Amino acid sequence: MRNGFLLSALSALLAVAAATWSDPSRATVVSIDEFTVTRNGTGFFSDTFSDGLEPPSAPNFAGGVAASYFVSGTIPSTAESGGLLQLDSANGVATANAAGTGRVETRVRLSTNIDNLNLDAGLKVNDTLSLAGIFNLSTLTGVLNPQYSVRFTDAASGDVHQTIQVQVVHITATGLSQIRYILQDFDADTITVLGTTLLGAPVGADGILLGIDRLNASGGDFFGSFAFVTGGMVGARTTFAQGAQMFQGENFVRAEFNVSDGFLTPVPEPSTAALMLVMLGAMGALGIARRRKQ
């Protein structure tokens, strides 16, 4: 009888703890206006999010071949409207960055060819490449270093080695927002900041373009860049000086955009804390009773 009561109480405790950990009001919400990929100087893919069909639905590739996205997390059917796609970290899944820090992420990846032997399809080592995403400028209100970004990655079938991304990130410790270009090396478990600047939007700016370009197909680096957008007009582009190498053992990359947020160990509300203390005491008593019986 006592064991049944404890199991029921423990189930209740876990339910309360889960509710305490989840706080959608502190989620990171951003909207992306356009996502484009250029290959060898020619338009390869473009999504203006104007058909009202959320990912995994995607417009066709420029050559007319059907395209689709791979989505990590959930994008509601109402998320794409009026030429915008809303991304919400509250709809994300638990993941970890290259340094092993836990994150909650909603990620959208363009499904392109990853055959290492077929260099004519997809985004490959012998191509010049450009990736751009235009986001609405918004205040990041997440829990721990919320961010949104565009990325090139070599992820395939759950395996990833390197990811490069240009991100807007709010540094919780300092209260400052930055634009950063970073390399995540999942083999070395490291994150390298290749370039950073404070997010200082000019007066009237309502959007930001985040881009990554590889302009030399012969072993060329990838360079991150950004530009502010005002009333639909893209301003001068700033490129970070330090580049990054991809194609470390594979011949392909894929394009992504995402929103993510960290999470803190929750501080329980008084009622939750009291319940935890009761449960810990009950479990301790149960352990003593079991040892006496043995």
Summary of the structure (lengths in Angstrom):
residues: 294
radius of gyration: 22.7
end to end distance: 18.7
largest distance: 77.1
contacts: 880
relative contact order: 0.19
helix: 17%
strand: 43%
